[in-house]
Amino acid sequence: MADDVISRYPDLPRPEAPQAIATVRDFVNTDDLETGIDLLVTAVGLSTYLRDEGLLAGTARASRRDLEQARELRAGLRAALVANHDGSGAPVEMLGPAVERLELRLTWGEDGPRLEPSRAGVAAALARIGIAAYEAARDGTWPRLKICSSDACEWAYFDHSKNQSRRWCEYGCGNRAKSRALRERRRAAL
């Protein structure tokens, strides 16, 4: 599902992450603060993104209401990832309402209980993103999904570090910050 993000940035390495994490990470990264590219500006952009990511099948098209819901979901998820980064916990006031609007149902099959979208189309695609967040929380990987510390970047990333202490994404932000700090210390020493 990360193919669209990678196709927009072909020179970037494709970071490994569990599928549920990749789904949420890539959705949050539809708003690239560094380049100013936001894939969710129009309903057509939302439909295209969801279709490219394999979350939306057929000819379903997003409405203005779907776009508002998607942007609310993305904002809630981003706020939760910032909270993961700074250790303050998921901000229920942001994520709660965004997730509560998703149309889900609980089913029970031979493999046990499962959350599924209760509708088709764009509503189902957005529900799949919410389900991915739920699966990441359930399997314990959710706290590893964070936002890069670089104010210029703020890219969502999966923290692979053993002690979950990484502060920057995979794309060199940490190196740039360390180089900048070194230059500043050298200038101050002169």
C-alpha positions, 0 to 999 in steps of 0.5 A, a space after each residue: 500500500 506504500 507504492 503511491 508514496 514511493 512513486 511520488 518519491 522514487 529516490 527514497 528507500 521503502 521502509 519496512 513496516 508491518 502492513 497495518 502500520 504502513 497503511 496508517 503511515 502512508 495515509 498520514 503522509 498524504 500531507 507532505 509538509 516539507 514539499 507542500 503536496 497534499 493528496 487530499 485537497 479534492 474528492 478526486 484526489 482522495 478517490 485516486 489515493 484510495 484506489 492507488 493504495 488498494 483500499 478502494 475498488 471499482 468506480 466508487 468516487 469520494 464525495 465532499 463529505 468523504 473528503 472532510 471525513 478523511 481529512 478529520 481522520 488524518 488529522 486525528 491519526 497525525 495527532 496520535 502519532 505526535 503523542 506517540 513521539 512525545 510519550 503523552 499517549 493518544 489524544 482521545 479528543 482528536 482521534 476519538 471523534 474521527 474514528 467514531 464516524 467510521 462505519 464498522 461492524 464486528 463479525 465472528 468467523 472460524 478465525 474469531 472476531 474481526 472488524 470489517 467495514 459495514 458499507 462499501 465504497 469510500 466509507 469502507 476504504 476509510 474504515 479499513 484505515 481505522 481498522 489498520 490503526 486498531 490492528 496496530 494497537 492490538 498487536 502492540 506496534 502502534 507506539 512505534 508509529 511516530 512523527 519525525 522531530 524535524 519541523 520541516 519534515 514531520 513525516 510519519 515513520 515506523 520506529 525500528 529501534 530496540 528501545 523505541 527512542 528514534 526521533 527522526 524519520 528514515 530520510 536523513 532528518 536526523 543527520 541534517 539536525 546533527 550536522 546543523 548542531 555541529 556547525 552551530 557549536 563550531 561557530 560558537 567556539 570561534 
